[in-house]
Amino acid sequence: MSLLEKLRTGLVTDGAEQTREVAGQLAAEIPFDTALALHGDLGVGKTTFVQGLARGLGVQETVTSPTFGLYSVYRGRERTLVHLDAYRLEDDSQIEGLLLEEFLLSPWCLAVEWPEKVEAWLPPQTWHLTLAILADGRHELRLERCG
């Protein structure tokens, strides 16, 4: 079973490092110029997932949550990773002032935490991944929509 098939049915990881590994593998599967919407409650591992995604894209810098800066831009081997944390945004009308489009020059990958805040702004081909913590403490990753 391919990684995408596993994610569509729900892939369970045992911890943060395994979540990073899955995200790193997914980086090779995501087409260029794709947005990835990361859904899930506070503390489920969205930033951890982006750290693995960045590693898979060849980003050498340390990836942290951009909650207060709203977004961070990282250069990978073949594409730019733009990491947006929309938690503090009221709605998608505020995104225009961020000038994110200036960084979405092909090839790019956009990872959005709290995508429900900017849903109308996201491209129609956005991939939607839901992260959750199971009762036993393990983490589940589920690809809800892929483009």
QUIVEN-V780041 format. One record per residue. N is the residue number from 1. RES is the residue in one letter. PSI is psi in radians with two decimals (999 if undefined). NEAR is the number of other ideal C-beta (glycine too) atoms within 10 Angstrom. Layout:
N|RES|PSI|NEAR / N|RES|PSI|NEAR
This chain:
1|M|2.33|8 / 2|S|2.86|8 / 3|L|-0.75|14 / 4|L|-0.69|14 / 5|E|-0.74|10 / 6|K|-0.73|16 / 7|L|-0.59|22 / 8|R|-0.56|15 / 9|T|-0.25|9 / 10|G|1.88|13 / 11|L|2.29|20 / 12|V|2.32|15 / 13|T|2.74|21 / 14|D|-0.18|11 / 15|G|-3.05|12 / 16|A|-0.78|15 / 17|E|-0.68|12 / 18|Q|-0.62|17 / 19|T|-0.75|24 / 20|R|-0.70|22 / 21|E|-0.77|14 / 22|V|-0.77|21 / 23|A|-0.68|27 / 24|G|-0.67|18 / 25|Q|-0.67|15 / 26|L|-0.52|22 / 27|A|-0.61|22 / 28|A|-0.32|9 / 29|E|-0.38|15 / 30|I|2.17|20 / 31|P|2.72|11 / 32|F|2.64|10 / 33|D|0.83|15 / 34|T|2.42|19 / 35|A|2.47|24 / 36|L|1.94|25 / 37|A|2.12|24 / 38|L|1.86|26 / 39|H|2.58|18 / 40|G|2.77|20 / 41|D|2.92|9 / 42|L|2.28|8 / 43|G|0.14|10 / 44|V|-0.18|19 / 45|G|0.42|22 / 46|K|-0.82|25 / 47|T|-0.65|19 / 48|T|-0.75|22 / 49|F|-0.78|27 / 50|V|-0.60|29 / 51|Q|-0.76|23 / 52|G|-0.69|23 / 53|L|-0.80|27 / 54|A|-0.78|25 / 55|R|-0.79|17 / 56|G|-0.47|23 / 57|L|-0.07|23 / 58|G|0.32|15 / 59|V|2.28|21 / 60|Q|-0.35|10 / 61|E|2.79|12 / 62|T|2.26|8 / 63|V|2.18|20 / 64|T|2.98|12 / 65|S|2.26|16 / 66|P|0.52|19 / 67|T|-0.82|14 / 68|F|-0.52|8 / 69|G|-0.14|11 / 70|L|-0.73|18 / 71|Y|2.76|20 / 72|S|2.63|19 / 73|V|2.27|16 / 74|Y|2.45|21 / 75|R|2.16|13 / 76|G|-2.95|20 / 77|R|-0.86|10 / 78|E|-0.26|11 / 79|R|2.88|21 / 80|T|2.37|18 / 81|L|2.15|25 / 82|V|2.13|21 / 83|H|1.91|28 / 84|L|2.25|28 / 85|D|1.80|23 / 86|A|0.16|26 / 87|Y|-0.73|15 / 88|R|-0.07|12 / 89|L|2.50|17 / 90|E|-0.74|8 / 91|D|3.12|12 / 92|D|-0.22|16 / 93|S|-0.45|11 / 94|Q|-0.23|15 / 95|I|-0.46|21 / 96|E|-0.72|10 / 97|G|-0.23|8 / 98|L|-0.30|15 / 99|L|0.62|9 / 100|L|-0.59|18 / 101|E|-0.46|10 / 102|E|-0.42|9 / 103|F|-0.18|16 / 104|L|1.02|16 / 105|L|2.21|10 / 106|S|2.36|8 / 107|P|2.43|14 / 108|W|2.91|17 / 109|C|2.23|27 / 110|L|2.14|22 / 111|A|2.14|30 / 112|V|2.05|28 / 113|E|2.49|24 / 114|W|0.88|19 / 115|P|-0.36|23 / 116|E|-0.38|11 / 117|K|-0.40|20 / 118|V|0.49|21 / 119|E|-0.79|14 / 120|A|-0.39|9 / 121|W|-0.44|20 / 122|L|2.50|20 / 123|P|2.63|12 / 124|P|-0.48|6 / 125|Q|0.25|12 / 126|T|2.40|19 / 127|W|2.39|23 / 128|H|2.10|19 / 129|L|2.23|23 / 130|T|2.28|17 / 131|L|2.44|21 / 132|A|2.72|16 / 133|I|2.21|14 / 134|L|2.91|11 / 135|A|-0.56|5 / 136|D|0.10|7 / 137|G|-0.17|8 / 138|R|2.92|14 / 139|H|2.46|22 / 140|E|2.36|17 / 141|L|2.20|24 / 142|R|2.13|18 / 143|L|1.87|21 / 144|E|-0.80|12 / 145|R|2.44|12 / 146|C|1.56|17 / 147|G|999|11
